[in-house]
Amino acid sequence: MARTFQPLGDRIVIKPIEQEEVSKGGLVLPDTARERPQEGEVIAAGPGRLTDEGNRIPMELVVGDKVLYAKYAGTELKEDDEDYLVLRESDILAKIS
């Protein structure tokens, strides 16, 4: 049964975009030799961060955005053989257009 994710605060759920399995030289890379992906697609976004005064700062990212994120950021999560990451919005380095 697939779950829907509803992150809280300034957190987002990312589905990593897997790297190519073949190197530039044509060698097939095993899972252990591949680097952890740093690009992904936003699957769900929280409502935004609350300030100390109680005002909500809305998220800059929306579902469907492609992003570049910090290499070792976030918490990994596996659901139905799919890998996801839960990150804070501040762990996102750039939006890919």
Buried (B, 14 or more C-beta within 10 A) or exposed (E): EEEEBEBEEBBBBBBBEEEEEEEEEEEEEEEEEEEEBBBBBBBBBBBBBEEEEEEEEEBEBEEEBBBEBEEEBBEEEEEEEEBBBBBBBEBBEEEEE
